Amino acid sequence: MGEDNLVRNISSKTLDEIDRESEEEDLKRLEAIFFVSGRFLNIKDIITLSDLNPIIIREVIEKLKKVYENRNSAIEIITKGEPGKEMWKMDVRSEYAKIVNRLATGSSEFTKAEQETLAIIAFKQPMKQSVIIKIRGNKAYDHIKRFTELGLIKRKRAGHTHELSLSDEFYDYFSVGDEVIRRDG
């Protein structure tokens, strides 16, 4: 009987270790996905990218959120959306956003001209494409095309031109609340 207990102890300890290692691997997998994506992901996105069981994804995300909280990290996992339709994103805590923005402006993924075009659209939205072209010149067509492809702006036909406004993706991408820029009208 002593040997049976020893075998059971070894087996259960090994199973616990396997479970722990599997959970750690799931956390690392989600962390890598959030780190690289830079945008809000829904449950379908996460299933596709991680091959994790949909039943455990929410549990693993909550554990990952706690890891960053317990570490008192400058990084956090943000949740948005109503229950059942949540989306998650890894981001820098708001108190560190100025530091990150200062660093990001040095080697921005948008040219200075693109940034200026987008800033005008953000400030004047909704605005006609023809007006932004008059202000910024023909290069603005390329900027608008790129912003549309990235999902940062919405284009709606308005007579012979288009009406431009910021999309929800813009607010997510730049981690700003829509109340900061969005206007009624």
Secondary structure by P-SEA (a helix, b strand, c coil): caaaaaaaaaaaaaaaaaaaaaaaaaaaaaaaaaaaacccccaaaaaaaccccccaaaaaaaaaaaaaaaacccbbbbbbccccbbbbbbbccccaaaaaaaaaaacccccaaaaaaaaaaaaaccccaaaaaaacccaaaaaaaaaaaaccbbbbbcccbbbbbbcaaaaaaaccccccccccc
